[in-house]
Amino acid sequence: MGNPGRRPQDACDETVAETKPAPRVDSPQSETPQATKIDPLKPQKTEDEAIAEELGLSPDLGAIDLKRIRRDFAKKNHPDRFEPPERSGAERRMSIANMLIDELMRQSRSHR
């Protein structure tokens, strides 16, 4: 039979990999010059800004909306859903998301 150290799943994985089409590679002419360059004049988003955008946060959201956003984000990004190598990044993202949502909740309470 094959390699004695291989699992039965490994052989299946190889078969599946052989049947997948090769990834499409576009020629360099099809790319727009701006798609590959970073605009040095445009400030890059901070991690906080990127997560706030991903969450869809805005000052007009109420507590119910913010709680729903927190739950939905946690369902996809909670550190327990990731393997140890990716867990610290997920913990950081959850901490930032919680901080941003908590801040908006405090602001909404103080504006009543």
KADA-V932681 format. One record per residue. N is the residue number from 1. D_LAST is the distance of its C-alpha to the last C-alpha in whole Angstrom. Layout:
# KADA-V932681
N&D_LAST + N&D_LAST
This chain:
# KADA-V932681
1&73 + 2&71 + 3&69 + 4&69 + 5&66 + 6&64 + 7&62 + 8&63 + 9&59 + 10&60 + 11&63 + 12&61 + 13&58 + 14&61 + 15&62 + 16&59 + 17&58 + 18&62 + 19&61 + 20&57 + 21&58 + 22&58 + 23&55 + 24&55 + 25&55 + 26&55 + 27&57 + 28&56 + 29&56 + 30&54 + 31&51 + 32&49 + 33&49 + 34&46 + 35&45 + 36&47 + 37&45 + 38&42 + 39&41 + 40&41 + 41&39 + 42&36 + 43&34 + 44&34 + 45&31 + 46&30 + 47&30 + 48&26 + 49&26 + 50&28 + 51&26 + 52&23 + 53&25 + 54&27 + 55&23 + 56&22 + 57&19 + 58&16 + 59&13 + 60&12 + 61&13 + 62&11 + 63&12 + 64&15 + 65&16 + 66&16 + 67&18 + 68&21 + 69&21 + 70&22 + 71&24 + 72&26 + 73&26 + 74&28 + 75&30 + 76&32 + 77&31 + 78&32 + 79&34 + 80&36 + 81&37 + 82&39 + 83&42 + 84&43 + 85&43 + 86&40 + 87&38 + 88&37 + 89&35 + 90&34 + 91&32 + 92&31 + 93&29 + 94&28 + 95&26 + 96&25 + 97&23 + 98&22 + 99&21 + 100&19 + 101&17 + 102&16 + 103&15 + 104&13 + 105&11 + 106&11 + 107&9 + 108&7 + 109&6 + 110&6 + 111&4 + 112&0
